[in-house]
Amino acid sequence: MNEFFDAEDVELFLTELLQQPQKDSEHDFTCNGVSRADVYTMASRLYAAFTELADDDTGRCSKVPVCLAAEEKGVVAAALLAALASGSVLVLPHSFSKLALAQTQESTGFLAAVVDVERPLPTGTQRIFCGASSKGLPLPHIHVPKDTELLQIFTGGSTGAPKIWSKTAGNIFGEALYMTSRYQVSAKDIIVSTVSPYHIYGLLFSVVIPLVSGATVFAGTPLFPAEITECVEEQSATLLVSIPAHYRVLKGRAVGSSLRMAFSSAGMLPAEDSLDFSTCNKVGVVEVYGSTETGGLATRNRSAGHEFFKPLEPVTYTIQDERLYVQSQFLSPDLSVNAEGFFLSGDRVQREGDDTFSLHGRADAVTKVGGVRIDLEEVRDLLLSQATVKECVVIPLADETGRGTRIEALVRGEKADPGQLKKVLAGLLEPAALPRCIRVVSVIPLTPAGKPDRKTIMAFLSGS
């Protein structure tokens, strides 16, 4: 397998990472004045708390799961260090709602949670703060194998079926080292991220990469156009980490002359939004294709003339029958691989040239209506081709009998007319593929990761 950083490189780095840096220890980790030294001080306090959960005499926690119910980036970085040092496994919920935390506890069995503010936790959960009143222990100088389980990430699931994915120390820090090297991230960089650190993309770019590279990261998570622009300008940010929904609302807006690069993930970024941002801000948007379970797989920068995705150097891939098979040091150990060690992704792709490919929707986006195979991505693409439609989600729902399936769609567009859209689609699709109902809304519900909230959408359409 083509590895950019081999196991020895990553493991040596992890050993060094556990030692508080003597150089630049007072350099800001977050823009609100939390220094790298502060992160290690908090890590020592969390390490002391984690070792109290240990079930043996070594001080290693033997995979005791600890919920990471904190959003403050310095605390999240400290928790990662403490988990590496103690052997704890950090559990990341997909949200901090009472229901989500209860589901996460039921699935993982955590009995303690790192918190940065008072928030409701499942009954009996021990709260772990890393405030000044907490006693700390020096982080040990130990060897951390790259395959050490570090995270269990609870995803909401694009189909409404939540899953937990394990990620190893090598998965997370190997990818961070690679991205840091590839994009030359350094202590001179200031990062503004519009993505929460409990989403894998936000965690990697707004916590782990700053920890690896020495970059400073804005402490908050701006969401609205004016807020994002203000953050970039006030902090003189050099890197913007965002999602397609935010680039869409930033259309036509210059967010600051300090940027040298922008990143997008958690969904497909339309070409017009990518190129508009690049034109307005004179920087390219690097689209990162991947998922929680696979890590980063490929990138594209349309402003540099890249129409298709090119695999990352650590990724080996092959395409068979329009399906993408991958090998990578970033893959979750939970994924099943074939006899050759390749994981079959859920996307349909087409080879474009020697070392690039284009994406053509999910392989599981095919459903049956009345025995006829329907490609939901095709229906969605036809809706998006209409000038009045800005966004849309097409989903299959059980019909009134519960035995069949009907197609329904939610669209955003001020001038979109459901009747007119149905007429257009009727001339392009076979009857079984026509959406039974098209609902026009002002906002498409999104998950915290910036993806369509299918559970909410399905509940909304089911009541139509």
C-alpha positions as CSV (number, residue, x, y, z in Angstrom):
1,M,0.0,0.0,0.0
2,N,1.2,3.5,-0.9
3,E,1.8,5.1,2.5
4,F,2.9,8.8,2.7
5,F,3.7,8.5,6.4
6,D,4.6,4.9,7.5
7,A,3.7,3.4,10.9
8,E,7.1,4.3,12.4
9,D,6.8,8.0,11.4
10,V,3.3,8.3,13.0
11,E,4.2,6.4,16.1
12,L,7.4,8.5,16.6
13,F,5.4,11.6,16.2
14,L,2.7,10.5,18.7
15,T,5.5,9.8,21.3
16,E,6.9,13.3,20.8
17,L,3.4,14.9,20.8
18,L,2.8,13.7,24.4
19,Q,5.7,15.8,25.6
20,Q,4.9,19.5,26.2
21,P,6.8,21.6,23.6
22,Q,9.5,23.8,25.0
23,K,9.6,26.0,21.9
24,D,6.5,28.2,21.2
25,S,4.7,26.8,24.2
26,E,3.1,30.2,24.7
27,H,2.0,30.4,21.1
28,D,-1.8,30.7,20.8
29,F,-3.7,27.5,20.1
30,T,-7.0,29.3,19.9
31,C,-7.4,33.0,19.0
32,N,-9.0,33.7,22.4
33,G,-5.7,33.3,24.1
34,V,-5.6,29.6,25.0
35,S,-1.9,28.8,24.4
36,R,-0.3,25.4,23.5
37,A,1.0,25.3,27.1
38,D,-2.6,25.7,28.3
39,V,-3.7,22.8,26.2
40,Y,-1.0,20.5,27.8
41,T,-2.0,21.8,31.3
42,M,-5.6,20.8,30.6
43,A,-4.4,17.5,29.1
44,S,-2.6,16.7,32.3
45,R,-5.7,17.3,34.4
46,L,-7.8,15.1,32.1
47,Y,-5.1,12.5,32.1
48,A,-5.3,12.4,35.9
49,A,-9.1,12.0,35.7
50,F,-8.9,9.3,33.0
51,T,-6.4,7.2,35.0
52,E,-8.8,7.2,37.9
53,L,-11.1,5.2,35.6
54,A,-8.3,2.6,35.0
55,D,-9.1,-1.0,35.7
56,D,-5.6,-2.3,36.1
57,D,-2.3,-1.4,37.8
58,T,-0.6,0.2,34.8
59,G,-2.5,3.4,34.8
60,R,-3.7,2.6,31.3
61,C,-7.4,2.7,31.0
62,S,-7.8,-0.4,28.9
63,K,-10.2,1.2,26.4
64,V,-12.5,2.8,29.0
65,P,-15.0,4.9,26.8
66,V,-15.2,8.5,27.8
67,C,-17.8,10.8,26.1
68,L,-16.3,14.0,24.6
69,A,-19.2,16.4,25.3
70,A,-17.2,19.5,24.8
71,E,-16.9,22.0,21.8
72,E,-14.1,24.2,23.1
73,K,-11.3,23.4,20.8
74,G,-8.6,23.7,23.4
75,V,-10.5,21.2,25.6
76,V,-11.0,18.8,22.6
77,A,-7.2,18.9,21.9
78,A,-6.4,18.3,25.5
79,A,-8.8,15.3,25.6
80,L,-7.1,13.8,22.6
81,L,-3.7,14.1,24.3
82,A,-5.1,12.6,27.5
83,A,-6.7,9.7,25.7
84,L,-3.4,8.9,23.9
85,A,-1.6,9.0,27.2
86,S,-4.1,6.9,29.1
87,G,-5.4,4.5,26.6
88,S,-9.0,5.8,26.9
89,V,-11.3,5.8,23.9
90,L,-13.1,9.1,23.3
91,V,-16.7,8.8,22.2
92,L,-18.0,11.7,19.9
93,P,-21.8,12.0,19.8
94,H,-23.4,13.4,16.7
95,S,-25.0,16.1,18.8
96,F,-25.4,17.1,22.5
97,S,-29.2,16.7,22.6
98,K,-30.5,14.6,25.5
99,L,-31.7,11.9,23.0
100,A,-28.4,11.8,21.1
101,L,-26.4,11.4,24.3
102,A,-28.7,8.7,25.6
103,Q,-28.4,6.8,22.3
104,T,-24.6,7.2,22.4
105,Q,-24.4,5.9,25.9
106,E,-26.6,2.9,25.1
107,S,-24.3,2.0,22.2
108,T,-21.0,2.6,23.9
109,G,-21.5,2.2,27.6
110,F,-19.6,5.4,28.6
111,L,-20.0,6.3,32.3
112,A,-18.0,9.6,32.2
113,A,-18.0,12.7,30.0
114,V,-15.6,15.5,29.4
115,V,-17.6,18.8,29.5
116,D,-16.7,22.4,29.0
117,V,-20.0,23.8,30.1
118,E,-22.9,22.5,32.2
119,R,-25.1,20.4,30.0
120,P,-27.6,17.6,30.6
121,L,-26.0,14.1,30.6
122,P,-27.5,10.7,31.0
123,T,-28.2,9.8,34.6
124,G,-25.2,8.6,36.5
125,T,-22.6,10.0,34.1
126,Q,-19.5,11.4,35.8
127,R,-18.7,14.9,34.7
128,I,-15.0,15.6,34.0
129,F,-13.9,19.2,33.9
130,C,-10.3,20.4,33.3
131,G,-10.5,23.6,35.3
132,A,-7.8,25.2,37.5
133,S,-9.2,23.3,40.5
134,S,-8.4,19.9,38.9
135,K,-5.2,18.1,39.8
136,G,-3.0,17.1,37.0
137,L,-0.4,14.4,36.3
138,P,2.5,14.7,33.8
139,L,1.8,13.0,30.5
140,P,3.9,9.8,30.3
141,H,6.6,9.3,27.8
142,I,5.2,6.2,26.1
143,H,5.0,4.5,22.8
144,V,1.5,4.7,21.2
145,P,1.0,2.1,18.5
146,K,-0.7,3.5,15.4
147,D,-3.5,0.9,15.6
148,T,-4.5,2.0,19.1
149,E,-8.2,2.8,19.1
150,L,-8.6,6.5,19.9
151,L,-12.1,7.5,18.8
152,Q,-15.6,6.1,18.5
153,I,-17.5,8.6,16.3
154,F,-21.3,8.4,16.4
155,T,-22.7,9.6,13.1
156,G,-26.3,10.6,12.6
157,G,-26.3,8.7,9.3
158,S,-27.5,10.1,6.0
159,T,-30.2,7.5,5.8
160,G,-31.4,8.1,9.4
161,A,-29.6,5.0,10.7
162,P,-26.9,6.1,13.2
163,K,-23.6,4.2,13.2
164,I,-20.5,4.2,15.3
165,W,-17.1,4.2,13.6
166,S,-13.8,3.5,15.4
167,K,-10.8,5.5,14.4
168,T,-7.3,4.7,15.4
169,A,-4.5,7.1,16.5
170,G,-2.9,6.3,13.1
171,N,-6.1,7.1,11.2
172,I,-6.5,10.5,12.8
173,F,-2.9,11.7,13.2
174,G,-1.7,10.1,10.0
175,E,-4.2,12.1,8.0
176,A,-3.5,15.3,9.9
177,L,0.2,14.9,9.3
178,Y,-0.4,14.2,5.6
179,M,-2.7,17.3,5.2
180,T,-0.4,19.5,7.1
181,S,2.5,18.5,4.9
182,R,0.6,18.7,1.6
183,Y,-0.9,22.1,2.3
184,Q,2.2,23.4,4.2
185,V,0.2,24.4,7.3
186,S,2.4,26.0,9.9
187,A,2.5,28.1,13.0
188,K,2.0,31.1,10.7
189,D,-1.5,30.0,9.8
190,I,-4.7,31.1,11.4
191,I,-7.7,28.8,10.8
192,V,-11.4,29.8,10.8
193,S,-13.7,26.8,10.7
194,T,-17.5,26.8,10.3
195,V,-17.7,23.1,11.2
196,S,-18.1,21.8,14.7
197,P,-15.2,19.8,16.1
198,Y,-17.4,16.9,16.9
199,H,-17.8,16.2,13.2
200,I,-14.7,14.3,11.7
201,Y,-14.0,17.0,9.2
202,G,-14.2,19.8,11.8
203,L,-12.2,17.8,14.3
204,L,-9.4,17.1,11.8
205,F,-9.0,20.6,10.4
206,S,-9.9,22.7,13.5
207,V,-8.3,20.7,16.3
208,V,-5.9,17.9,15.1
209,I,-4.2,19.8,12.3
210,P,-3.6,22.9,14.6
211,L,-2.2,20.5,17.2
212,V,0.1,18.9,14.6
213,S,1.2,22.0,12.8
214,G,1.3,24.7,15.5
215,A,-1.4,26.7,13.6
216,T,-3.8,28.9,15.6
217,V,-7.6,28.3,15.3
218,F,-10.5,30.6,15.9
219,A,-12.2,29.5,19.1
220,G,-15.8,29.7,17.9
221,T,-17.8,28.2,15.0
222,P,-19.3,31.0,12.9
223,L,-22.3,30.0,10.8
224,F,-23.8,33.1,9.2
225,P,-22.3,35.0,6.2
226,A,-21.6,38.2,8.1
227,E,-20.3,36.3,11.1
228,I,-17.9,34.2,8.9
229,T,-16.7,37.3,7.1
230,E,-16.1,39.2,10.3
231,C,-14.2,36.3,11.8
232,V,-11.9,35.9,8.8
233,E,-11.3,39.7,8.6
234,E,-10.7,40.3,12.3
235,Q,-8.4,37.3,12.8
236,S,-6.6,37.8,9.5
237,A,-7.3,34.1,8.8
238,T,-5.2,32.3,6.2
239,L,-7.3,29.1,6.0
240,L,-11.1,28.8,5.8
241,V,-12.6,25.4,6.6
242,S,-16.3,25.2,5.6
243,I,-19.1,23.2,3.9
244,P,-21.1,23.6,0.7
245,A,-24.1,25.2,2.5
246,H,-21.9,28.0,3.8
247,Y,-20.1,28.6,0.5
248,R,-23.6,28.9,-1.1
249,V,-24.6,31.7,1.3
250,L,-21.2,33.4,0.8
251,K,-21.9,33.7,-2.9
252,G,-20.8,37.1,-4.3
253,R,-19.1,38.0,-1.0
254,A,-15.4,38.7,-0.4
255,V,-14.5,37.4,3.1
256,G,-11.1,38.8,3.5
257,S,-7.8,39.4,1.7
258,S,-5.7,37.4,4.2
259,L,-6.9,33.9,3.0
260,R,-4.4,31.8,1.1
261,M,-6.7,28.7,0.8
262,A,-10.1,27.4,1.6
263,F,-11.4,23.8,2.1
264,S,-14.8,22.2,1.7
265,S,-16.2,18.8,2.6
266,A,-19.3,17.0,4.0
267,G,-21.0,17.1,0.6
268,M,-20.6,18.1,-3.0
269,L,-19.7,21.7,-3.7
270,P,-21.5,23.0,-6.8
271,A,-19.1,24.3,-9.5
272,E,-20.7,27.7,-9.6
273,D,-20.3,28.2,-5.8
274,S,-16.7,27.0,-5.8
275,L,-15.7,29.3,-8.7
276,D,-17.7,32.2,-7.4
277,F,-15.8,32.0,-4.0
278,S,-12.5,31.7,-5.8
279,T,-13.2,34.7,-8.0
280,C,-14.4,36.9,-5.1
281,N,-11.5,35.9,-2.8
282,K,-8.7,35.1,-5.2
283,V,-8.1,31.7,-3.5
284,G,-9.0,28.2,-4.5
285,V,-11.4,25.9,-2.7
286,V,-10.0,22.5,-2.1
287,E,-12.8,20.0,-2.0
288,V,-12.0,17.0,0.2
289,Y,-13.9,13.8,-0.8
290,G,-14.2,11.2,1.9
291,S,-16.3,10.2,5.0
292,T,-16.1,9.6,8.7
293,E,-15.2,5.9,8.1
294,T,-12.8,6.3,5.2
295,G,-11.1,9.6,6.1
296,G,-10.0,11.7,3.1
297,L,-9.8,9.9,-0.2
298,A,-9.4,12.5,-2.9
299,T,-9.4,16.2,-3.6
300,R,-10.3,18.7,-6.3
301,N,-9.6,22.4,-6.8
302,R,-11.8,23.8,-9.6
303,S,-10.0,27.2,-9.6
304,A,-6.8,25.3,-10.6
305,G,-8.7,23.7,-13.5
306,H,-9.3,20.4,-11.8
307,E,-12.7,19.2,-13.0
308,F,-12.3,15.7,-11.4
309,F,-11.1,14.2,-8.2
310,K,-7.6,13.0,-7.8
311,P,-6.8,10.4,-5.0
312,L,-4.6,11.4,-2.2
313,E,-1.1,10.0,-2.3
314,P,-1.7,7.6,0.7
315,V,-4.8,6.1,-1.1
316,T,-4.5,3.2,-3.5
317,Y,-7.7,2.7,-5.6
318,T,-9.3,0.8,-8.4
319,I,-12.6,1.2,-10.2
320,Q,-14.7,-1.8,-11.2
321,D,-18.2,-1.6,-12.7
322,E,-18.4,2.1,-11.8
323,R,-17.6,1.3,-8.1
324,L,-14.7,2.7,-6.2
325,Y,-12.4,0.3,-4.2
326,V,-9.9,1.9,-1.9
327,Q,-6.9,1.1,0.4
328,S,-5.7,3.7,2.8
329,Q,-4.1,4.1,6.2
330,F,-7.0,6.4,7.1
331,L,-9.7,3.7,6.9
332,S,-11.6,2.8,10.0
333,P,-10.7,-0.7,11.3
334,D,-14.5,-1.4,11.4
335,L,-14.7,-1.5,7.6
336,S,-14.8,-4.8,5.7
337,V,-12.3,-5.3,3.0
338,N,-12.0,-7.9,0.2
339,A,-9.3,-10.5,-0.1
340,E,-6.9,-7.9,-1.7
341,G,-7.5,-5.5,1.2
342,F,-9.7,-3.0,-0.6
343,F,-12.9,-1.4,0.8
344,L,-15.9,-1.0,-1.6
345,S,-17.2,2.6,-1.2
346,G,-20.8,3.5,-1.5
347,D,-20.4,5.8,-4.4
348,R,-20.7,5.4,-8.2
349,V,-17.7,6.8,-10.0
350,Q,-16.3,7.0,-13.5
351,R,-12.7,7.0,-14.5
352,E,-11.6,10.2,-16.1
353,G,-8.1,10.0,-17.5
354,D,-5.2,8.2,-15.9
355,D,-5.5,9.2,-12.3
356,T,-8.8,11.1,-11.7
357,F,-12.4,10.1,-11.4
358,S,-15.9,11.8,-11.3
359,L,-18.6,11.1,-8.8
360,H,-22.1,10.0,-10.0
361,G,-24.0,9.7,-6.8
362,R,-24.5,6.9,-4.3
363,A,-24.8,3.3,-5.4
364,D,-27.5,2.9,-2.8
365,A,-29.5,5.8,-4.3
366,V,-31.4,3.3,-6.4
367,T,-34.8,2.2,-5.2
368,K,-37.7,0.3,-6.7
369,V,-41.2,1.7,-7.4
370,G,-43.7,-0.8,-8.7
371,G,-40.8,-3.1,-9.6
372,V,-39.1,-0.4,-11.6
373,R,-35.5,0.6,-10.6
374,I,-35.4,4.4,-10.0
375,D,-32.1,6.3,-9.7
376,L,-32.8,9.0,-7.1
377,E,-29.7,11.0,-8.1
378,E,-31.1,11.3,-11.7
379,V,-34.3,12.7,-10.3
380,R,-32.4,15.1,-8.1
381,D,-30.1,16.2,-10.9
382,L,-33.1,16.9,-13.2
383,L,-34.7,19.1,-10.5
384,L,-31.5,21.0,-9.9
385,S,-31.2,21.6,-13.6
386,Q,-34.3,23.8,-13.3
387,A,-33.5,27.5,-12.9
388,T,-36.0,28.0,-10.1
389,V,-34.5,25.2,-7.9
390,K,-31.5,26.1,-5.7
391,E,-31.4,22.9,-3.6
392,C,-33.3,19.7,-3.3
393,V,-33.5,16.4,-1.6
394,V,-35.2,13.4,-3.2
395,I,-36.1,10.4,-1.0
396,P,-38.2,7.2,-1.2
397,L,-41.0,6.8,1.3
398,A,-43.3,3.9,2.1
399,D,-46.7,4.3,0.4
400,E,-50.0,4.2,2.2
401,T,-50.1,0.4,2.2
402,G,-46.6,0.1,3.6
403,R,-45.8,-2.5,0.9
404,G,-44.7,-0.1,-1.9
405,T,-42.6,3.0,-2.3
406,R,-43.3,6.5,-3.5
407,I,-40.8,9.2,-4.5
408,E,-41.0,12.6,-2.9
409,A,-38.9,15.8,-3.1
410,L,-38.2,18.8,-1.0
411,V,-36.9,21.8,-2.9
412,R,-35.6,25.3,-2.0
413,G,-36.3,28.1,-4.5
414,E,-38.3,31.3,-4.1
415,K,-39.9,31.0,-7.5
416,A,-40.1,27.2,-7.6
417,D,-43.6,26.0,-8.5
418,P,-44.4,22.3,-7.7
419,G,-47.0,22.0,-10.5
420,Q,-44.6,23.3,-13.1
421,L,-41.7,21.2,-11.9
422,K,-43.9,18.1,-12.1
423,K,-44.9,19.0,-15.7
424,V,-41.2,19.3,-16.7
425,L,-40.3,16.1,-15.0
426,A,-43.2,14.3,-16.7
427,G,-41.6,14.8,-20.0
428,L,-38.2,13.5,-18.8
429,L,-38.9,10.6,-16.5
430,E,-40.9,7.5,-16.6
431,P,-44.1,7.6,-14.5
432,A,-42.7,5.5,-11.7
433,A,-39.9,8.0,-11.1
434,L,-42.1,11.1,-10.9
435,P,-42.2,12.5,-7.4
436,R,-45.6,12.0,-5.9
437,C,-45.2,15.2,-4.0
438,I,-42.8,18.2,-4.3
439,R,-42.7,20.5,-1.4
440,V,-41.1,24.0,-1.6
441,V,-39.4,25.3,1.5
442,S,-37.3,28.3,2.4
443,V,-34.6,26.2,4.1
444,I,-33.5,22.6,3.7
445,P,-33.0,21.1,7.2
446,L,-29.4,20.2,7.8
447,T,-27.5,18.2,10.3
448,P,-24.7,19.8,12.4
449,A,-22.3,18.3,9.7
450,G,-24.0,20.4,7.0
451,K,-25.7,17.4,5.3
452,P,-29.5,17.1,4.6
453,D,-31.2,16.0,7.8
454,R,-33.1,13.1,6.2
455,K,-34.8,12.1,9.4
456,T,-36.4,15.5,9.8
457,I,-37.1,15.7,6.0
458,M,-38.8,12.2,6.0
459,A,-40.9,13.2,9.0
460,F,-41.9,16.4,7.2
461,L,-42.8,14.7,3.9
462,S,-44.6,11.9,5.6
463,G,-47.0,14.4,7.0
464,S,-47.7,15.9,3.6
